Amino acid sequence: MPGFMKCINQIARCAEQYRAQRLAVLGLTGCQYSCILNVCRQPGISQEGLAKQICVHKSSVARQLAQLEENGFVRRETDEKDRRVTAVYPTARAREAYPVIRRVLGEWSRYVTGGLSEEDKARLIPLLESMCRRAEAYWETGTEALPEEGI
């Protein structure tokens, strides 16, 4: 299926452009919206836990959170029992942005699936979720999870 990943990647790139355009009014860039969504859903999540959830390297999450903190979206607290752990909490600004972000993501989802029947959507979602779980398993275990044949 040679065109499959091309399609997935193209959808992801177009979605990124859409989010960038629509979320610019909030002052959000890149994966910052994802950080806000997860922090609002799980106040006190650790930076490391957040990195795992959104499948991004810890250093990238730390940089994004530093910008979000500087812009008043989150606050970070070092755990008193384990100074290596940093908990992240949403501010009022993040909680105000949360429904806007959800709306923008919903708009894109409805747009991109607009040509599909309800039956097609009902079949597609579980398939994509299964693929997502496999991709996340790769992220968690690293390259040894995939055979190198055919590369």
Long-range contacts (C-beta under 8 A, 24 or more apart in sequence): 11-112, 14-112, 15-108, 15-112, 18-104, 18-108, 18-111, 19-104, 19-105, 19-108, 22-104, 22-107, 23-100, 23-101, 23-104, 26-97, 26-100, 26-101, 27-71, 28-97, 28-101, 30-64, 31-56, 31-60, 31-64, 32-64, 32-67, 32-68, 32-73, 33-101, 33-104, 33-105, 35-61, 35-64, 35-65, 35-68, 35-74, 35-88, 36-68, 36-73, 36-74, 36-90, 36-94, 36-97, 36-98, 36-101, 37-98, 37-101, 37-102, 39-74, 39-88, 39-89, 39-90, 39-94, 40-90, 40-94, 40-95, 40-98, 43-89, 43-90, 44-87, 44-88, 44-89, 45-87, 45-88, 46-79, 46-85, 46-86, 46-87, 46-88, 47-76, 47-85, 47-86, 47-88, 48-85, 50-88, 52-140, 55-135, 55-136, 55-139, 68-94, 73-97
